[in-house]
Amino acid sequence: MAIQEPPQVDLNRIGLTKGDYRGRPSTLCKGCGHDSISQRIISVAYDLALKPTQVIKLSGIGCSSKTPAYFMNQSHGFNGLHGRMPSMATGATLANHSLTAIAVSGDGDTVSIGLGQFKHLVRRNVPMLYIVENNGVYGLTKGQFSATADKGQELKYAGRNELPPIDVCLEALVGDCGFVARSFAGDPRQVEQLLKAALSHRGTAVIDIISPCVTFNDHDDSTKSYAYGKAHEEVISDFGFVPAYEEINIDYAEGEIADVRMHDGSHVRLKKLDSGYDPRDRFAAMRLMQEAHQNQTFLTGLIYINEDRPSLQEMEHLPETPLAQLPMEKLRPSREALAKVLADL
Amino acid sequence: MSTITRPDLAPPEALESPVGVNNFSIVAATVNGSGSQTANNTLVRALFKMGIPTTGKNLFPSNIAGLPTWFLIRVSSEGYITRREKSEILVAMNRATVTEDIAKVPAGGVVIVPLEWKIPQDRTDLTYYALPVQQFAKESGANAKLQPYVANMVYVGALTALLGIDEAEIEAALSYHFGGKRRPIELNLGVVKAAIAYIRANITKTDPFRVQRMQATTNKVLIDGNSAAALGAVFGGFTVCAWYPITPSTSLVDALIDYAKDLRVDADTGVHNYAIVQSEDEIAALGMVVGAGWAGARSMTATSGPGISLMTEYTGLAYFTEIPAVIWDIMRMGPSTGLPTRVSQGDVLSVYYLGHGDTRQVCLLPANMAECFEFGWKAFDLAERLQTPVFVLSDLDLGMNTWMTDQFEYPTQPLDRGKVLTAEQLAELKNTWERYGDQDGDGIGQRTLPGTDSPYAAYFTRGSGHNKYALYTERGDEWEANLARLHRKHEYARTIVPAPVVDEMADARIGIIAYGSSDPAVQEARARLANVGVKTSYLRLKALPVNATVVDFIRKYDRVYVVENNYDGQMRKILQTEVPDRANQLIQLAHCDGLPLSSEFVAQGIVNLEKEQ
């Protein structure tokens, strides 16, 4: 007779279970794309063995912005103001640049009310992962168009949208963002792969994830629906992610891959470059996004990557010890220093 | 019964400052952008270094170049530093305003004017001194572009000769201004000397105004309030400053950048133990400050009224999520764009209640340079102790004008970082700690900082309803319990914010309450009033919310005049809500024409209002 073994609990590199990365129960609608993204964040944080106490979760206002409560309970979270999370994130990461910042926003939060702060965040290259859970519609106020809604799109109460959409990825590219990606909540493998790479990026990493709203915008003719995404998703680029703690295996023929060494020592291995698209080419990325609009195609994958630009925190000449943890002797100059200033007046 | 002995018999002159040696005012009327600041600051510094109490006030337009500007210099042997209504000596350097400027000079006054203008010297009650200003500028050796600038040195020289200012002090002041650079010092000094020689050779002084050395400025320094505030912040350990340029607060951050570079950069590594970020607007500025405060930085911003409007939403969030932040509001005249370069105390009411819902903010009210410095560091201690935004309501007069002050006192208390739990404490407390609880009865919960290495450290910060464990709630009882605790925190704040300064006169039956830059006018007015038999007691507020001393003071006097530089009597309104049973005994003495209050306004105003009693 076989001996009954205790149930095996898988521990990651720092000895935590996946449960240690869970959040509170979600209060979003059943089937919401956002919940699936929260699960992807949990998986990735567990896989990468992020230390939860060294992660901060930031968000604005909206359905998407509620989700930081639904993952990583052992991380500090701040659910701030509508469209103004980027400034808060800038301040928090200046105060403590050693933390890993994960921000979750929505299409209304990022490009309707928050476009200004979003652009300036990207421009400053604040080191953080910035996820846009994009469903083209306002959920909490029940079904108004956001600025990412496609032209000609119809909604039950809001009617027909006659305005062109603002493209999150294109705006990020124009702002010189060094990590721009688009994905689909219905493609968990790709979402996870992109999250891992983005978390290793030097500055602001923007992932625009089409995340269907099952209540207000999931009808078949909506470009932000599950059905549309499943039917139309075209992956533009494939890549491998090798975390800093793993060795790189050479399993590609010469010329087939290009290696991008990330800020934290991990690697993004770009594949199938010969197929024509190179995500290191910013102009090509902009062109691709414009063509996607013109041709109404739903392109996903890593759109642009560039590790060269220093982050805001690097430009500020900050000490290794986070500003928030500096001891008093670094904060208050001496009595003699004051006397000298006054003597010089 | 009032003890006032017939204030109606007091002649208005009795309420004015005496005039004579070391007691007069100069007004230099110039064109904005003509470089007159060098001339004005040189005079102020030279007079100050002669040991004579001196103040300089720049009354300037919202303009880069071309509009009229006036600079007031007052010397006062008694040490008064208020703006006076009259200036005995006019330096007329602006042709566009010269007629109007001369008309304002009181009888017995002096007019210094360019000879080339050929101004009719038709007021027999004035002394005119005409100097070939343009000729001196041309002969100075300065190029055409610099000539209008050095032309201002003509009046420095004229006043030096006419008033008896020590030439060595003028030279020292120029050297200070130009950081010891020989060429500009010599160029300007050359014009000064030419003007002095001209006066001695061509003009017979017939006016009574002159200065003589005193010992009244020993150990004092000259500084502006924005620089003092910045210096205070540097010694208060600020670590993050996010800001957006707006007059009259910009020079505070300019000074912060300079002082931080000198005092807060590690000499050996070159790393900055701080970060200063210019944001895209004031919404983002306060957003950065709040984010930084949440993560444990001592964070601050500086702004003015329109910026405060934009910061309102983040203020409400920080108030309710209980995050420390320091916000300097260098008040200017509103509403809207208003008069951006003119002073007012017009943000008091809106800032005290800033935010929607039930909010009351902690406001510090500096009245002098020492307090600008002191509140520069103390605001951080209060913000972190109270876990709330702390506003410092300075204004343009304090912030941008040069004042003499005693040496600043080095802060002796260590930084107060408030109730921040460590990983060690959390190992004991586990998940029993209460982010929004009230363990100590002061209404202040405990907080943890992101990055604290404990599985019990994290909590979720949200502007929506939360209970004492920072968990989401929409329960009415939990909502009200939280507001009741915030109320207790505000009550506790009364006991730890800077206490008012009280100066009572024996037998006084009337009181005066003032704050901030209105203080100098009240101080001088009280002396003038006492001379005509009107005894007053004085309470100067240093902070909101008010403490019990303020309530007692208001109850003690028959009438209490609330003196302030705004139209609606904003502080009076706040005080009326604090002591509603004395609302009718709180009398408004408010004025706002863009200028700092004068002692004449205060003294005459109280006399006039007393007549009505």
Interface residues (C-beta under 8 A of the other chain):
Chain A: D20 P52 T53 Q54 I56 L58 P68 A69 N73 Q74 S75 H76 G77 F78 N79 G80 L81 R84 M85 P86 S87 M88 A89 T90 G91 A92 T93 L94 A95 N96 S98 L99 G116 Q117 H120 R124 L312 E316 H317 L318 P319 E320 P322 L323 A324 Q325 L326 M328 K330 L331 R332 P333 R335 A337 L338 V341 L342 L345
Chain B: V221 L222 I223 L231 V234 F235 G236 G237 T239 V240 A242 Y259 D262 L263 R264 D266 T269 G270 V271 H272 N273 Y274 A275 V277 S279 E280 D281 I283 A284 A285 L286 G287 M288 V289 V290 G291 A292 G293 W294 A295 G296 A297 R298 S299 E313 Y314 L317 T321 W377 Q407 F408 Y410 P411 P414 L415 T448 L449 P450 G451 T452 D453 S454 P455 A457 A458 Y459 F460 T461 R462 G463 S464 Y472
